[in-house]
Amino acid sequence: MSTFVATADSTTRWHVIDADGQVLGRLASVAARLLQGKNKAVYTPFVDTGDHVIVVNAAKVKLTGRKEEQKIYRQHSGYEGGLREERARLVRQRRPERLVEEAVHGMLPKTTLGEAMYRKLKVYAGPEHPHAAQKPSRIEVA
């Protein structure tokens, strides 16, 4: 009997997660599991068997505790003295999608396969998204 190995074929599905009132970490862990394909019976660690994930209402995601004021998002230009830091409150005002994007990206593998999984994540600040033609299914975060 031979061992079954999944292939990256076109059986990927699309899912929509509404971030309105959801805690950021719990939402990100659900999205990361869907992107990796860990919810499927054919999950294989070295094959991209994950689905596409759309996150809407990213501007309304909830941060617990004092993270709104204490959590820092850092970027570095690569040049000396090129470190820029910004609090979560300012990130939410300027570009609210970044809160969800960075949380999910941190939960994915740090490999080229992880980057391919991350590219299947679509995050929108408002309730509208342009992916209705893919007929995404709604996912509820517990």
C-alpha positions as CSV (number, residue, x, y, z in Angstrom):
1,M,0.0,0.0,0.0
2,S,1.4,3.4,-0.9
3,T,1.3,6.5,1.2
4,F,-1.1,9.3,0.2
5,V,0.6,12.6,-0.5
6,A,-1.6,15.7,-1.2
7,T,-0.9,17.9,-4.2
8,A,-1.6,21.6,-4.5
9,D,-4.5,21.4,-6.9
10,S,-7.5,23.6,-7.5
11,T,-9.7,22.4,-4.7
12,T,-9.1,25.5,-2.6
13,R,-12.1,27.2,-1.3
14,W,-12.8,30.8,-0.2
15,H,-13.8,31.9,3.3
16,V,-15.0,35.2,4.8
17,I,-14.4,36.1,8.4
18,D,-16.1,39.2,9.9
19,A,-13.7,40.8,12.3
20,D,-16.3,43.1,13.9
21,G,-16.0,42.8,17.6
22,Q,-13.6,39.8,17.4
23,V,-10.4,39.6,19.5
24,L,-7.4,40.0,17.2
25,G,-5.4,36.9,18.3
26,R,-8.3,34.5,18.1
27,L,-9.3,35.8,14.7
28,A,-5.7,35.5,13.4
29,S,-5.3,31.9,14.6
30,V,-8.5,30.8,12.8
31,A,-7.4,32.6,9.6
32,A,-3.9,31.0,9.9
33,R,-5.3,27.5,10.3
34,L,-7.5,28.0,7.2
35,L,-4.5,29.4,5.2
36,Q,-2.3,26.4,6.1
37,G,-5.1,23.9,5.4
38,K,-4.9,22.3,8.9
39,N,-8.7,22.0,8.9
40,K,-8.6,19.5,6.0
41,A,-8.0,15.8,6.1
42,V,-5.4,16.0,3.3
43,Y,-3.2,18.4,5.3
44,T,0.5,17.9,4.3
45,P,3.1,20.2,6.0
46,F,5.2,20.6,2.8
47,V,2.3,21.2,0.4
48,D,0.1,24.3,0.2
49,T,-3.3,22.8,0.7
50,G,-4.8,25.9,2.3
51,D,-7.8,28.0,1.3
52,H,-8.2,31.7,0.5
53,V,-9.3,33.8,3.5
54,I,-11.1,37.2,3.3
55,V,-11.2,39.3,6.4
56,V,-13.8,42.2,6.4
57,N,-14.3,44.9,9.0
58,A,-10.7,44.9,10.1
59,A,-11.0,48.4,11.5
60,K,-13.5,47.0,14.1
61,V,-11.2,44.3,15.5
62,K,-10.9,44.3,19.3
63,L,-7.6,44.5,21.2
64,T,-7.8,43.3,24.8
65,G,-6.2,44.9,27.8
66,R,-4.1,48.0,27.2
67,K,-2.7,46.8,23.8
68,E,-4.3,49.7,22.0
69,E,-1.8,52.0,23.8
70,Q,1.1,49.6,24.5
71,K,1.5,47.4,21.4
72,I,4.1,48.7,19.1
73,Y,4.4,48.0,15.3
74,R,8.0,48.3,14.0
75,Q,9.3,48.8,10.5
76,H,12.9,49.1,9.4
77,S,14.1,50.7,6.1
78,G,17.3,48.8,6.2
79,Y,19.4,51.9,6.6
80,E,21.1,53.1,9.8
81,G,18.6,54.8,12.1
82,G,15.8,53.6,9.8
83,L,13.6,52.1,12.6
84,R,10.0,53.5,12.7
85,E,7.7,52.6,15.6
86,E,4.0,53.2,15.8
87,R,1.4,52.4,18.5
88,A,-1.6,50.2,17.6
89,R,-4.0,53.1,18.1
90,L,-2.2,55.1,15.3
91,V,-1.9,52.0,13.1
92,R,-5.7,51.5,13.4
93,Q,-6.3,55.1,12.3
94,R,-3.8,55.1,9.4
95,R,-4.1,51.6,8.0
96,P,-6.3,49.2,10.0
97,E,-5.7,46.2,7.7
98,R,-2.2,46.0,9.0
99,L,-3.3,44.9,12.5
100,V,-4.8,41.7,11.1
101,E,-2.2,41.2,8.4
102,E,0.7,41.2,10.8
103,A,-1.1,39.0,13.4
104,V,-1.8,36.4,10.8
105,H,1.6,36.7,9.1
106,G,3.3,36.0,12.5
107,M,1.3,32.7,12.8
108,L,2.4,31.3,9.4
109,P,5.6,29.5,8.7
110,K,8.7,31.6,8.0
111,T,9.4,29.9,4.7
112,T,8.6,30.4,1.0
113,L,5.6,28.1,1.5
114,G,4.5,30.4,4.3
115,E,4.8,33.4,2.0
116,A,2.6,31.6,-0.6
117,M,0.0,31.0,2.2
118,Y,0.1,34.7,3.2
119,R,-0.6,35.8,-0.3
120,K,-4.0,34.1,-0.1
121,L,-5.1,36.4,2.7
122,K,-7.2,39.4,1.7
123,V,-8.0,42.0,4.4
124,Y,-10.4,44.9,4.1
125,A,-11.1,47.7,6.6
126,G,-14.9,47.9,5.7
127,P,-17.7,45.4,5.2
128,E,-17.3,45.2,1.4
129,H,-15.0,43.0,-0.6
130,P,-14.6,42.4,-4.4
131,H,-14.5,38.6,-4.2
132,A,-18.2,37.8,-4.5
133,A,-17.7,35.8,-7.7
134,Q,-15.7,33.2,-5.8
135,K,-18.8,32.4,-3.6
136,P,-17.0,32.5,-0.2
137,S,-18.4,30.7,2.8
138,R,-18.8,32.5,6.1
139,I,-16.7,31.4,9.0
140,E,-17.7,32.2,12.6
141,V,-14.9,32.8,15.1
142,A,-15.8,31.3,18.5
